[in-house]
Amino acid sequence: MMSGKVAIVAGFGDVGKGSAASLRQSGARVMVTEADPICALQAAMEGYEVVLMDEAIKGADIVVTATGNKDIVTADHMRDMKDRAILCNIGHFDNEIQVEALKNYKWDEIKPQVHEVTKPDKKRIILLAEGRLVNLGCATGHPSFVMSASFTNQTIAQIELWNNSEKYEKKVYVLPKHLDEKVATLHLEKVGAKLTKLSKEQADYISVDTKGPFKPDTYRY
């Protein structure tokens, strides 16, 4: 049960935002650590307490790393963690957490991908997926609907490159917004969404086409 538990999410990028929201929806009291001042301000404006890992980890019941960086939870941090605190990573490889610092401790496998690591002071850490990506190690990955959107993006991108190869140099591009909108449109029916249609006058008023794209390329969702 997560209700009432204190959780720390390290990193408030796309993955951290989703992790923090999910923990909050489950009743946890969520704190965030951030190095980016913009992301830190976003977290604060959404009602999360923005803290330092060094100070907050002592009272945390759940710690989730989601930074894409290394050494986010160090050996010193883990020494300070309370008994049976849960530790996991959803942001990067297993070096977000200094798992190697735990290798000489006593490990008990509670169930597949869930280990109870006993520290010298007899306090235990519940480590998920050995510090690797927890959504893959302890679950079945992304939901099929999310994968559908991802694969549709890839398929439409390949079709676009095949049909209009002369438009593109050999470099990485963001999917054109009209194709991004097409991917979203293809998935609306599945979630029971009905799309409002702009009149010609409405479209002209905001300087778009009635068929899209509906936002400039600079727009950030």
Contacts in CASP RR format, 6 or more apart in sequence:
PFRMAT RR
TARGET T0000
AUTHOR 0000-0000-0000
METHOD contacts of the structure
MODEL  1
MMSGKVAIVAGFGDVGKGSAASLRQSGARVMVTEADPICALQAAMEGYEV
VLMDEAIKGADIVVTATGNKDIVTADHMRDMKDRAILCNIGHFDNEIQVE
ALKNYKWDEIKPQVHEVTKPDKKRIILLAEGRLVNLGCATGHPSFVMSAS
FTNQTIAQIELWNNSEKYEKKVYVLPKHLDEKVATLHLEKVGAKLTKLSK
EQADYISVDTKGPFKPDTYRY
2 23 0 8 1.000
2 26 0 8 1.000
2 27 0 8 1.000
2 28 0 8 1.000
2 62 0 8 1.000
3 26 0 8 1.000
3 27 0 8 1.000
3 28 0 8 1.000
4 27 0 8 1.000
4 28 0 8 1.000
4 29 0 8 1.000
5 27 0 8 1.000
5 28 0 8 1.000
5 29 0 8 1.000
5 61 0 8 1.000
5 62 0 8 1.000
6 28 0 8 1.000
6 29 0 8 1.000
6 31 0 8 1.000
6 59 0 8 1.000
6 60 0 8 1.000
6 61 0 8 1.000
6 62 0 8 1.000
7 23 0 8 1.000
7 28 0 8 1.000
7 29 0 8 1.000
7 30 0 8 1.000
7 31 0 8 1.000
7 60 0 8 1.000
7 61 0 8 1.000
7 62 0 8 1.000
7 63 0 8 1.000
7 64 0 8 1.000
8 30 0 8 1.000
8 31 0 8 1.000
8 32 0 8 1.000
8 33 0 8 1.000
8 51 0 8 1.000
8 53 0 8 1.000
8 56 0 8 1.000
8 57 0 8 1.000
8 60 0 8 1.000
8 62 0 8 1.000
8 63 0 8 1.000
8 64 0 8 1.000
9 16 0 8 1.000
9 19 0 8 1.000
9 20 0 8 1.000
9 23 0 8 1.000
9 30 0 8 1.000
9 31 0 8 1.000
9 32 0 8 1.000
9 33 0 8 1.000
9 48 0 8 1.000
9 64 0 8 1.000
9 66 0 8 1.000
10 32 0 8 1.000
10 33 0 8 1.000
10 53 0 8 1.000
10 63 0 8 1.000
10 64 0 8 1.000
10 65 0 8 1.000
10 66 0 8 1.000
10 67 0 8 1.000
10 72 0 8 1.000
10 73 0 8 1.000
10 96 0 8 1.000
11 32 0 8 1.000
11 33 0 8 1.000
11 34 0 8 1.000
11 35 0 8 1.000
11 39 0 8 1.000
11 65 0 8 1.000
11 66 0 8 1.000
11 67 0 8 1.000
12 20 0 8 1.000
12 32 0 8 1.000
12 34 0 8 1.000
12 36 0 8 1.000
12 39 0 8 1.000
12 40 0 8 1.000
12 42 0 8 1.000
12 43 0 8 1.000
12 48 0 8 1.000
13 39 0 8 1.000
13 66 0 8 1.000
15 66 0 8 1.000
15 90 0 8 1.000
15 91 0 8 1.000
16 32 0 8 1.000
16 64 0 8 1.000
16 66 0 8 1.000
16 90 0 8 1.000
16 91 0 8 1.000
17 42 0 8 1.000
19 64 0 8 1.000
19 66 0 8 1.000
19 90 0 8 1.000
20 30 0 8 1.000
20 32 0 8 1.000
20 43 0 8 1.000
20 46 0 8 1.000
20 48 0 8 1.000
23 30 0 8 1.000
23 62 0 8 1.000
23 64 0 8 1.000
24 30 0 8 1.000
28 61 0 8 1.000
28 62 0 8 1.000
30 48 0 8 1.000
30 49 0 8 1.000
31 48 0 8 1.000
31 49 0 8 1.000
31 50 0 8 1.000
31 51 0 8 1.000
31 56 0 8 1.000
31 60 0 8 1.000
32 40 0 8 1.000
32 43 0 8 1.000
32 48 0 8 1.000
32 49 0 8 1.000
32 50 0 8 1.000
32 51 0 8 1.000
33 50 0 8 1.000
33 51 0 8 1.000
33 52 0 8 1.000
33 53 0 8 1.000
33 56 0 8 1.000
33 72 0 8 1.000
34 40 0 8 1.000
34 43 0 8 1.000
34 50 0 8 1.000
35 67 0 8 1.000
40 50 0 8 1.000
43 50 0 8 1.000
44 50 0 8 1.000
53 72 0 8 1.000
53 73 0 8 1.000
53 77 0 8 1.000
54 77 0 8 1.000
57 63 0 8 1.000
57 73 0 8 1.000
57 77 0 8 1.000
57 80 0 8 1.000
57 81 0 8 1.000
58 80 0 8 1.000
58 81 0 8 1.000
58 82 0 8 1.000
59 82 0 8 1.000
59 85 0 8 1.000
60 81 0 8 1.000
60 82 0 8 1.000
60 85 0 8 1.000
61 82 0 8 1.000
61 85 0 8 1.000
61 86 0 8 1.000
62 85 0 8 1.000
62 86 0 8 1.000
63 73 0 8 1.000
63 81 0 8 1.000
63 85 0 8 1.000
63 86 0 8 1.000
63 87 0 8 1.000
63 88 0 8 1.000
64 88 0 8 1.000
64 89 0 8 1.000
64 90 0 8 1.000
64 134 0 8 1.000
65 72 0 8 1.000
65 73 0 8 1.000
65 88 0 8 1.000
65 89 0 8 1.000
65 90 0 8 1.000
65 91 0 8 1.000
65 92 0 8 1.000
65 96 0 8 1.000
65 97 0 8 1.000
66 89 0 8 1.000
66 90 0 8 1.000
66 91 0 8 1.000
67 91 0 8 1.000
67 92 0 8 1.000
67 96 0 8 1.000
68 91 0 8 1.000
68 92 0 8 1.000
68 96 0 8 1.000
69 92 0 8 1.000
69 96 0 8 1.000
70 92 0 8 1.000
70 95 0 8 1.000
70 96 0 8 1.000
71 95 0 8 1.000
71 96 0 8 1.000
71 98 0 8 1.000
72 96 0 8 1.000
72 97 0 8 1.000
73 87 0 8 1.000
73 96 0 8 1.000
73 97 0 8 1.000
73 98 0 8 1.000
74 98 0 8 1.000
74 101 0 8 1.000
75 98 0 8 1.000
75 101 0 8 1.000
78 87 0 8 1.000
78 97 0 8 1.000
78 98 0 8 1.000
78 101 0 8 1.000
78 102 0 8 1.000
78 119 0 8 1.000
78 125 0 8 1.000
79 119 0 8 1.000
79 121 0 8 1.000
81 87 0 8 1.000
81 123 0 8 1.000
81 125 0 8 1.000
82 123 0 8 1.000
83 123 0 8 1.000
83 124 0 8 1.000
84 116 0 8 1.000
84 123 0 8 1.000
84 124 0 8 1.000
84 125 0 8 1.000
84 126 0 8 1.000
85 125 0 8 1.000
85 126 0 8 1.000
86 125 0 8 1.000
86 126 0 8 1.000
86 128 0 8 1.000
87 97 0 8 1.000
87 125 0 8 1.000
87 126 0 8 1.000
87 127 0 8 1.000
87 128 0 8 1.000
87 131 0 8 1.000
88 127 0 8 1.000
88 128 0 8 1.000
88 129 0 8 1.000
88 131 0 8 1.000
88 134 0 8 1.000
88 138 0 8 1.000
89 96 0 8 1.000
89 97 0 8 1.000
89 129 0 8 1.000
89 131 0 8 1.000
89 132 0 8 1.000
89 133 0 8 1.000
89 134 0 8 1.000
90 133 0 8 1.000
90 134 0 8 1.000
90 135 0 8 1.000
91 133 0 8 1.000
93 132 0 8 1.000
94 130 0 8 1.000
94 131 0 8 1.000
94 132 0 8 1.000
96 131 0 8 1.000
97 127 0 8 1.000
97 131 0 8 1.000
99 127 0 8 1.000
99 130 0 8 1.000
99 131 0 8 1.000
102 117 0 8 1.000
102 125 0 8 1.000
102 127 0 8 1.000
105 117 0 8 1.000
105 118 0 8 1.000
105 119 0 8 1.000
105 120 0 8 1.000
106 117 0 8 1.000
106 118 0 8 1.000
107 115 0 8 1.000
107 116 0 8 1.000
107 117 0 8 1.000
107 118 0 8 1.000
108 115 0 8 1.000
108 116 0 8 1.000
108 117 0 8 1.000
108 118 0 8 1.000
109 115 0 8 1.000
110 116 0 8 1.000
110 126 0 8 1.000
113 128 0 8 1.000
113 129 0 8 1.000
113 130 0 8 1.000
113 137 0 8 1.000
113 138 0 8 1.000
114 126 0 8 1.000
114 127 0 8 1.000
114 128 0 8 1.000
114 138 0 8 1.000
115 126 0 8 1.000
115 127 0 8 1.000
115 130 0 8 1.000
116 124 0 8 1.000
116 125 0 8 1.000
116 126 0 8 1.000
116 127 0 8 1.000
117 124 0 8 1.000
117 125 0 8 1.000
117 126 0 8 1.000
117 127 0 8 1.000
118 124 0 8 1.000
119 125 0 8 1.000
128 134 0 8 1.000
128 137 0 8 1.000
128 138 0 8 1.000
129 136 0 8 1.000
129 137 0 8 1.000
129 138 0 8 1.000
135 141 0 8 1.000
135 142 0 8 1.000
142 150 0 8 1.000
145 187 0 8 1.000
145 190 0 8 1.000
148 187 0 8 1.000
149 183 0 8 1.000
149 184 0 8 1.000
149 187 0 8 1.000
152 183 0 8 1.000
152 186 0 8 1.000
152 187 0 8 1.000
153 175 0 8 1.000
153 179 0 8 1.000
153 180 0 8 1.000
153 183 0 8 1.000
156 175 0 8 1.000
156 179 0 8 1.000
156 182 0 8 1.000
156 183 0 8 1.000
157 175 0 8 1.000
157 179 0 8 1.000
160 176 0 8 1.000
160 179 0 8 1.000
161 168 0 8 1.000
174 217 0 8 1.000
175 183 0 8 1.000
176 213 0 8 1.000
177 213 0 8 1.000
177 215 0 8 1.000
177 217 0 8 1.000
178 212 0 8 1.000
178 213 0 8 1.000
181 212 0 8 1.000
181 213 0 8 1.000
181 214 0 8 1.000
185 195 0 8 1.000
188 194 0 8 1.000
188 195 0 8 1.000
197 210 0 8 1.000
198 208 0 8 1.000
198 210 0 8 1.000
198 214 0 8 1.000
199 210 0 8 1.000
200 210 0 8 1.000
203 209 0 8 1.000
203 210 0 8 1.000
208 214 0 8 1.000
208 215 0 8 1.000
215 221 0 8 1.000
END
